[in-house]
């Protein structure tokens, strides 16, 4: 098989027919579905950040959008486990997904500067005495492949505080002893879902030159959020980049030299890594 040179790699190879109408903010392409969220804000201009979440549930993207509508929150996009991409809010409008937090110059106002992407995923689960997985709502789950790994902010996070006392009590009642974010498992994101997310992020950073950050909700609100968690490496979401773009992304806590201590002055510096890509460079740093 002939080896592709970087100069020969074109954007469609990274995101196919997936695209966005820059006037209406509506996505199009294979696997794109439309189902509107009800809580949609004002105009979104020049988004700076892609903020990645998980839904913390077993349901489909449509069920997740229904749940968001019931809670009066919203997200621009929900990526299903199947790889289908569901759009809840046009990319020209603000979605209500970020809440309070702090990232760079953005303090409690990231909704106005970000594209919010939900991924259908159960998030954290714990093994009970019978070695059955129990999710964050205290419901036993089977049939979901998992990754055992501590959350990078585990030492500063408390399950009861984040999940609520009622959910915590249900988890314990199901036979989980002292649930925490160190001895925990995470639903593995299916390959189809990750490929769709990679196509999506590659397209977004191409169409929106203003985007400079791809971060998790746990970067913006590390004291109250754990998504997308250690089962997702955000640096893998960029399959194609325009020339000389620099993107900041959530670092891998397993990298030598990484520190996740919230009390460390180097926390933010170690949390993100600057990468510069040449046009078409697939996942390799050039500086």
Phi, psi and omega in degrees: 000131179294140180275132179283132173275155182305319183295339182272349183276121183252158182308318182302336179289339180267320182230015171055227182268006178293129182204173178228138172283113187290344178276318184260341183075017183262132179282154174214161178130172181298132178085000180273132177235153180242128176206106193285137166285153183270336181260095183239134185266200183282189185297138173254119184239130176050064179301140182259338192225140164258122183250120185260134179233170159236158187278343181061034179211166183271354190280177179281174177298319180297318178295326179293320177294319176300319180293321177298318179297323179293333181261002178063034172240177184201163174217152179294319189217144171235124179261119183283162177299331180287346185099353175293145183248112182258129180258123179259333183221133175301148183286359174268358183236157180281138172249157184252089188228340191270316184071202182280142179174189185210123175213113180059238181273358186261115180236108178061021182220025186291337177306325184281356185226016188219158169256121183264124180240119174266145173240132179291114186193141181287335183077222187284145174216153182234148177274132175269187184298335178267009179065027174262140180287139176236128184274184187287353175260000181083026181250132178289138183231142173226158175086008179248115177295143186228161173242127176271118181194142177285146172290144184295340177256021189305321185293338182254005184248144179236127184299316182297320180293315184284319185270341184095150185296321182297314179294319179301316180295324178293321178298313180295321181297334178279003174100014177271126181267120175048064179298136176216185182257018173258309177264080190212155176240155184230138176299131177283134178286127180299152182302321180298323180291316180294322178296319178296319180294323177295316176302316184295310182295322178298319178293318184295316181289340176282315183280336182242091180298344180288340184290126181234353184221137167239111186227165175267162176300331180284350170280316183286323182228067189293343180272349184224356182229148181235001182269147008273358175082175187288351178284351179239128174257109187294334180294342180278356186276353180259100180270341179206140181226142170298161186297136172061029175272144177245126181237136173262135182220163178298127181281163177272122184293347178274356179292134177304131179095350180291142171228131179252012182291121181293342180270357182278135176294342180266011188304305183293321181297323179275344181286328183236157178229135179275128178233134174248131183246143166277164180302124177081002182288118187271094170068021179236134177290147173247355174225000000 
